Amino acid sequence: MAKKNKKQIRLISRTVLLLIMAAIIVYAITSKDRVKVLAEGDKAPDFELVDLEGNAHRLSDYKGEGVFLNFWGTWCPPCKKEMPHMEDMYKDFEAKGVHILTVNVGEPKVKVELFRDDLNLSFPMLWDKNKTVMDLYNIKPLPTTFLINPEGKITKIIKQGMSEQQIREYLESIQPK
C-alpha cells in the first residue's frame, strides 16, 4: 500500500510540474505578442536617453520639428555605411528644423565613442544602455530608422540601410512647413 501511495504522489508531482512548465511556456510565447508593434501613423512613444556627453534628450523636446530616429550598432555594416551620409547632412537639416538622433542599442560606451571618433561624427548619439527604448520601439533588425513628423507621428519606418539620396529625401519629407 505504501508503494502505491508513493507512486501516486510522484505521478501527481510530475503532472503538476509539467502543467507549471507548460503555463510558463505559453506565457512566454503570448507575452511577446503584447509588445505594441509601431506602424506608420502612430504617435511616436516619448523617451529620454543620455548622449555620450551626458546630455539628456527627450523625444518630446523636439515637438514641432522633424526627427530622423536611427537605431544602430557598431558591428552593423549598413549602419557604418550610412553614418557618414547622415553626418554630411546633419547641420544643414538641423538649421531647417530636422534633427538626426541615433540610438546605439546596448553596446559599451567606450566602443560607441571609438566608433563615433573613427567616423568623425558630431550628431547626437544616444546610448540605450539597457535596450529599453529598443524594446519600446520593438526594434528588429538593425539599422531601423523612424521618420517622425513635427506633430510627433511616425511617417515611415525603414528597416534597412539607406543611400545618401534616400537619407536626403527622408530628411526633406519630415521638414517643418
N, C-alpha and C positions, 0 to 999 in steps of 0.2 A: 504494500500500500504506500509506503514512504517513497519508493522509486517512482511510482505513478504520479504522486504529487510533485516531485522534483521535476519530472518531465513536463507536466502541465505548466508549472511556474516558468520553466525555461522557454517553453513554447510561447506563453503569454508575453514574457520579457522580450523575446526576439521579435514578436509581432508588433509590440508597442514601439520598439526601436526602429523597425522598418517603416512604420507609419510616420514616426517623427522625421526620419530621414527623407521620406517622400514629400512630406509637407515642406521641409526646408528647400528641397529642390524645386518644387512648384512655386514657392515664394520667390526664390532667386530668379527663376525664369520670368515670372509675371511682373516682378518689381522693375525690371529693365524697361518694360513697356510703359511704366508710369512716368518716365522721363519725357518731358514735353519735347517733341521734335519741332524746332522752329521752321517757319516757312515764310516765303515772301509775303509781305503784307502784315505780318505780325509786328507788334511793338517789340523793339529790341530790349531784352532784360537789362536793367541797370546793374552795375557792378562797381567795385572800387578795387584797384590794384596799384601797386607802387612800381615806379620805373626804376631803372638801375641806379639812378642818382638819389633815390629815396623820396621822390615827389609822388604824392597821391594823385591818381587820375580816376574820376568817376565818369561813366558814360553820360550821365545826366548833365555834367558840366558843359557838354558840347551841344546842348539843345539849341536849335535854330541854325545849326551848321551841319555839314555832311561829315560822316565818319567812315573811313575805309578801315575796317577792323580785321586784321590779318593774324591768324593763328599759325604758328610755325615752330620748327625745331632745327637745331644746328646741324643735325645729321641728315636733313632732308634736302636732296639735290635741287628740286624745283624751288624750294624756299630760298636757297642760296643764290639761285639764278635770278629770281625776281627782285630781291632786295636792292641791288644797285639801281634798278629802274625806279623803284619807289623813292630812293634817295634823290635821284635826279629831278623828280617832280615835287618832292616834299615841300620845299619853301615856296615855290610858285603857287601851288594849290592851297597851302595854308593861308596865304595872303588873300585867296579867293573864298575863304570860309570852308575849306575841306581839310579835315585832319586825318593824317595817317597814324594809326595806333597799331602797333604789333604786339602780340601776346605770345611770349615763349611759354611752352607748356611743361613745367616741372623739371627743367634741367638745372644743374648747379649754376649759381650766379656767375662764378668765375668763367665758366665755359661760355655763357651768353656774352659776357663782357669781352672775352677774347674774339668771339665771332664778330661782334659789333666793331671792335677796333681793327680787326683784319680787313673788313669791308669798308671801313671809314664811314659808318652810318651815324646820322645825327637825329633822326626822328625818334619819338618816344618808344622805347622798348619796355613794355610792361612785363613783369615777372609773375607768372601764375604758379608760384612755388608748390602749392598743394593741389593744383589742377581743378580748383573749384569753379573757375569761370569756364574752363574747358568742358566740365560736366554740365554747367548751366546752359551752355550753348550746344551741348551734345555734339562735340567736335569729333568727326571721323571723315575723312583722313586728314593728313597734313600735306600741303597747306590747305586751309579753308579760310575764305575771306567773306565777310558780311559787308554789304553796302548799306549804310544807314542814312536815310534822308534827313533833312533838317527837322522834320516832325517826329523823328525817332523811330520811324518804321523801316523794316528791312525791305529793301527793294530788290536785292539779288543776293544769292548765296553761290559762291564759286568754290568748287571742291577740287581744284587742280591748280597747277602753276599757270602763270599768266605772262604774256609777252609784254613788251614795253607799250605797244599800241593798245592792247587790251586794258592795261592799267590806266593809261591816259583817258580812254573812253569811259571807263568805270568812274574815275575821279570826276570827270566832267558831268556824268549823269547824276551825281549827288550834290552838285554845286548849288548853293542857295540862289534863288532867282532875284 
